[in-house]
Amino acid sequence: MSNTAQLDQWQKITTVDEIPVLGSRVIEAPAGQIAIFRNSEDEVFAVLDKCPHKGGPLSQGIVHGKSVTCPLHSWNIDLSTGCAVAPDEGCAKSFAVKVESGVVWLSREELQATHG
């Protein structure tokens, strides 16, 4: 597979520097509003900006480690899976992320999936 074919699978979204440390940036996609998070280790995660509990805006939550705490009811969501941390249950859709040379890429196929 050529590099061009591989790049076609990914869509450039932003740069790591444009996402606040311990914060997020929201983008609009056919899949819905997606929150792109950056933790203190400069790891980047992408999750649908909707808590699985009551639909709270995860992008406005507090980032700690590899989790975010929903601002509505303090559910902790694992950013790598989108799933609530026990004892809470439920998952927000997570998206594949690739970071190369400070540029954040998301899976084109996942971005184009219509929100259902």
C-alpha positions, 0 to 999 in steps of 0.5 A: 500500500502506498503512502498516499493510500494510507494518508487517504484513510486519515484526515488532518484535524489540527495540531497538538499545540492548538489543543489546550493542555488538560483541555479539548477542542471540539470539531463538527463532523457527520459523526457528530461533535467530536471532542479532541482532548490533550492530557499533561503527557501530550497524548491526544484522544478523540471522543464523541462530545456526549457523556453516555449518562445524560449527554453532558458536554465532555469537552467542558469536563476536567481532564486527568490522566487518560480520563475526563470527568463529565461536568454534569454528574461527575462521571469519569470517562476513559478517553482511550475507550470512551467508556465510563469508569466503574461503577458507572456504565456506558460508552461514548464513541471513541475515534482512532487518532494518529499524531505525526510531527505534531499534527493530529489526524482522525480516521476518515471513515469514522468521521464520515459515519453518520451519527445514529 
